[in-house]
């Protein structure tokens, strides 16, 4: 069986639920402070949300529906455009830090002050919330990996 045929046979719904389960476990175990579901179209979200809620409940953490994910240098705006995400976290402080970072970016944009140094600062803070090591943050900021990789199409 060819590699592409195997990829084409992957059920996207199950793949996304599996990714969510893995990310939720990493948050529950303290490996990640914040995790994000794959970018989801509204119909995908509607189908996945009940399973996400069961996984979150099973691991005893919290989630937050994010209609418009914070755009940083971690990924291109196209990666999440017209998509929603689910944030996973253990404590309200983490969610508050994310929401404040998103507001900070909005204030900087509104004031015309979202120049490269501010973009980098917001991007670093976001990736730190995602528990990325500093060497990975630097690699991502270099532009070598603009969007997270996924084996299946969105």
C-alpha positions in Angstrom: 0.0 0.0 0.0 1.4 3.4 -1.0 2.1 6.0 1.7 -0.4 8.4 0.1 -3.1 5.7 0.0 -2.6 5.1 3.7 -2.9 8.8 4.5 -6.1 9.0 2.4 -7.6 6.2 4.4 -7.2 8.0 7.7 -10.5 9.1 9.1 -10.1 12.9 9.8 -12.6 12.9 12.7 -10.9 10.1 14.6 -7.5 11.6 13.9 -8.6 15.0 15.4 -10.2 13.3 18.4 -7.0 11.4 18.9 -5.0 14.6 18.8 -7.3 16.2 21.3 -7.0 13.2 23.6 -3.2 13.4 23.5 -3.0 17.2 24.1 -5.5 16.9 27.0 -3.4 14.2 28.6 -0.3 16.4 28.2 -2.0 19.2 30.0 -3.4 17.0 32.7 0.0 15.5 33.4 1.6 19.0 33.5 3.7 18.5 30.4 2.0 21.5 28.7 0.4 24.5 30.4 -1.9 25.2 27.4 -2.8 23.1 24.4 -4.9 23.8 21.4 -7.1 21.5 19.3 -6.6 21.3 15.6 -8.2 24.2 13.7 -11.8 23.3 13.2 -14.5 24.4 10.8 -17.8 25.1 12.6 -19.3 21.8 11.5 -16.2 19.9 12.6 -16.4 21.7 16.0 -20.1 20.7 16.4 -19.2 17.1 15.8 -16.1 17.0 17.9 -17.2 19.2 20.9 -19.1 16.4 22.8 -16.0 14.1 22.5 -13.7 16.9 23.6 -15.9 17.6 26.6 -15.8 13.9 27.6 -12.0 13.8 27.3 -11.6 17.0 29.3 -14.0 15.7 32.0 -12.2 12.3 32.1 -8.8 14.0 32.6 -10.2 16.6 35.1 -9.0 19.7 33.3 -10.8 22.6 31.6 -11.4 23.8 28.1 -12.4 27.0 26.4 -14.1 27.5 23.0 -12.0 30.0 21.0 -13.7 31.4 18.0 -10.6 33.2 16.7 -7.3 31.9 17.9 -4.6 34.4 18.7 -2.5 34.9 15.5 1.2 35.0 16.2 4.4 34.1 14.4 3.7 30.4 15.5 1.5 30.0 12.4 0.3 31.9 9.4 -3.1 33.7 9.7 -4.4 31.3 7.0 -3.8 28.3 9.2 -6.7 29.2 11.5 -8.7 31.6 9.3 -12.4 30.9 9.5 -11.7 28.1 12.0 -12.2 27.8 15.7 -10.2 26.0 18.3 -10.6 24.6 21.7 -8.0 25.6 24.4 -7.1 23.1 27.1 -5.7 24.1 30.5 -5.6 23.1 34.1 -6.1 26.4 35.9 -7.9 29.7 35.3 -4.6 31.6 35.5 -3.5 30.0 32.2 -6.7 30.9 30.4 -6.5 34.5 31.8 -2.9 34.8 30.6 -4.0 33.7 27.1 -6.9 36.1 27.0 -4.8 39.0 28.2 -2.2 38.2 25.6 -4.9 38.3 22.9 -6.2 41.6 24.2 -2.6 43.0 24.3 -2.1 42.1 20.7 -5.4 43.8 19.8 -4.4 46.9 21.7 -1.1 47.0 20.0 -2.7 46.6 16.5 -5.3 49.3 17.3 -2.5 51.7 18.4 -0.4 50.9 15.3 2.3 49.5 17.5 2.4 45.9 16.4 5.8 46.2 14.8 8.2 43.2 14.6 9.6 43.6 18.1 6.0 43.5 19.6 5.1 40.6 17.3 8.1 38.7 18.5 7.3 39.4 22.2 3.6 38.3 21.8 4.7 35.2 19.9 7.2 34.2 22.5 4.7 34.7 25.3 2.2 32.6 23.5 4.6 29.8 22.8 5.8 29.9 26.4 2.1 29.4 27.4 2.2 26.3 25.1 5.2 25.1 27.0 7.6 25.2 24.0 11.3 25.0 25.0 13.2 28.2 24.1 15.2 26.5 21.4 12.0 25.4 19.7 10.6 28.9 20.1 13.7 30.4 18.4 13.4 27.8 15.5 9.7 28.7 15.0 10.5 32.4 15.0 13.1 31.9 12.4 10.3 31.1 9.9 11.6 27.6 9.1 8.3 26.0 10.3 5.5 28.6 9.8 2.6 26.3 10.4 2.2 23.2 12.5 2.4 20.0 10.5 -0.5 17.6 10.2 -0.6 14.5 8.2 -4.2 15.0 7.1 -5.8 18.0 5.4 -8.0 20.4 7.2 
